[in-house]
Every structure is written in structure tokens, then in C-alpha cells.
Amino acid sequence: MRKSAKAVTQIGLEMLSHSDHSASLESLLYLDDNFLPPQMPDATLELGSDNMIDISPRFPYKPMFTFVLFILEGSVHARINLTDYSVGPGDVLLCQSGIIVDVLKITPDIKTGVIAFDQDALLGGNTDESFLILQRRVIRPSIFHLEEQQMGMLQSIYQMTRGILKMDDFMYPRDAAGGLMRILTAALAQWTQNRRDNLESSSKKRRENLFIRFLHDVQAYCATERRIGFYSSRFNMTPKYFAKQINEISGRHASDWIRDHVILEAKAMLRTGNYSVGEVSDALHFPNSSFFGKYFKASVGVSPRQYMTQEK
């Protein structure tokens, strides 16, 4: 009997490791200096031939929170959604919930900070223009460089937030954290500002917000749900009207976006070499390996087994 496998592991804020240089608020907010991914050792790591330390997880994982990773010294190389990213001093990596991480390397002199938070819990219902602009801008992972003064402001927000979380007698940490995250998102929107955002019509903004929420849902549920009806029901829309809205704002059918994320998860699992084709098929809730193979080949052009061979 074939052993069962789970889809890409989802990581919540409560699963992040804690140390004397981290701070957290329940499962809503997490801050850390020299941040390492969950379940990664922070000592006795070996330097590779590329002069970087490999802290790659054995299996890909999916952080279910928004995070801002800023680099003060050294550099980080990461593979996110199967795309390689490199960030160095003064750079910021901004990612929304639901991205897939499968490779991480750091230089020995790394000095970083991370602010990770549950966006829905701390900023749910936020209609600030800066927040909505930022939402539209970071559908995919975003990297940008900060000037010295801007990095100083980001560090100040970090230190103020960390200080409040470290105060045992502070009575309203959630209120304060929500306010500071609003300041953070306003600053991030300012630093990535694009004038054309201010010229968009309110109707287009509403549709774009629907599209962003749809992508968040797809990232969270694509391993188990590929029906447009499932996603449209979360917006109280008919599948036909919902699909029309997604197509008009993105230029692509909703089913295409769902398929892309299913294939992304399948690729992330297959390329590790730790899953068989059957296990990936089971994890993504296909009726059988044959159906999964046809679905995969129609999108990628090769069978899952051929893809595994190519990636070795």
C-alpha cells in the first residue's frame, strides 16, 4: 500500500521558533533578529562551496502569514514560488501569506530582522488607501531597496513594536500592534509608490481587491479545491459572474489561476525528490495518479515523472 503524503506544509506564526531576541503576540505577530525559518538550527551550520550556509528545509513549506524581511548585513538567497530571489544590505523582501519556500541560503555574516503578522486579524477591514495600494502591489513576492533614512524608520517601527511586546504589564498590546502594523503598511506603500495607483477608478480598485482576495484563497485551498464554485461562494457570487470579474481585472480565467497554483505546489513537491508521483497526486486530492499525470502534462508539457528527472 502506498504511504499517504500531505500537500505543502503550512506554517503558522505559532510554529516559529523563539529565542531571547524574538518577541510575539499570541499567534498574531512575530518579530525576530537574525531570523531563521521554522525548525532550522541556528548553530553548527556548515559553509558550502558557494560561501553560503544552506538552511534549506527538507520539504517545501508555505508560511500562512505576511512577512517583511529586511537585511542589514550579509545576504539571503531564497527560492519562493519556484523563483530565485537574492537580497543584500538595505534590501527588503515582502511576501504575502501562501507563498511556497523551498530553498534558503545565507552568508555567515547575516544580520536581518523580520516582522511577520496575521494580516486578517490585525488589519482586517482596513480601508486605508495605503493598505489597499500595498495589497495590489505585492500579489507576488516583492524586493525593494531602502535608503539609510528609510531603513532607520523601518528599524524604529521594529524596535517600538518589539518593545511593546516585551512589556508584561502593557494592557493593550493588540491595539498597539494593530496601529503599528498600519504605520508599517503605510510606510511600505510609500516606499513602493507608483503614481498610476492614484489614478485608478474606485470600481477598478474594488475588483482588484476581489482578485487579491481570490488569489489568497487559491493559495490557501488549491490543494483541496479546484472548483470555481467553491471560490465564488466565498464572495456570495455565482460562478459565472465571479469568473467574469476575475477575467476582466486579470485578463485570465479563474480556472487558469487555480491550475497555476496547483501546478506550483505539485512542482515544489516533485522537485524535492522526497515524494513519489502517487503521493503528490494524493496530497493534491486527485482521484488517481493517471488523472493527475494528464492534468500536469497538459500544463507543463511533460509528465510528472519526466519533470522529476529533469530537475535532478
Secondary structure as GFF3:
##gff-version 3
##sequence-region A 1 312
A	DSSP	beta_strand	9	11	.	.	.	ID=ss1
A	DSSP	three_ten_helix	13	15	.	.	.	ID=ss2
A	DSSP	beta_strand	22	25	.	.	.	ID=ss3
A	DSSP	beta_strand	29	33	.	.	.	ID=ss4
A	DSSP	beta_strand	53	54	.	.	.	ID=ss5
A	DSSP	beta_strand	61	63	.	.	.	ID=ss6
A	DSSP	beta_strand	66	73	.	.	.	ID=ss7
A	DSSP	beta_strand	76	80	.	.	.	ID=ss8
A	DSSP	beta_strand	83	87	.	.	.	ID=ss9
A	DSSP	beta_strand	91	95	.	.	.	ID=ss10
A	DSSP	beta_strand	101	106	.	.	.	ID=ss11
A	DSSP	beta_strand	111	117	.	.	.	ID=ss12
A	DSSP	alpha_helix	119	123	.	.	.	ID=ss13
A	DSSP	alpha_helix	129	137	.	.	.	ID=ss14
A	DSSP	beta_strand	142	145	.	.	.	ID=ss15
A	DSSP	alpha_helix	148	165	.	.	.	ID=ss16
A	DSSP	alpha_helix	173	191	.	.	.	ID=ss17
A	DSSP	three_ten_helix	195	199	.	.	.	ID=ss18
A	DSSP	alpha_helix	202	221	.	.	.	ID=ss19
A	DSSP	alpha_helix	228	233	.	.	.	ID=ss20
A	DSSP	alpha_helix	239	250	.	.	.	ID=ss21
A	DSSP	alpha_helix	254	270	.	.	.	ID=ss22
A	DSSP	alpha_helix	277	283	.	.	.	ID=ss23
A	DSSP	alpha_helix	289	300	.	.	.	ID=ss24
A	DSSP	alpha_helix	304	311	.	.	.	ID=ss25
###
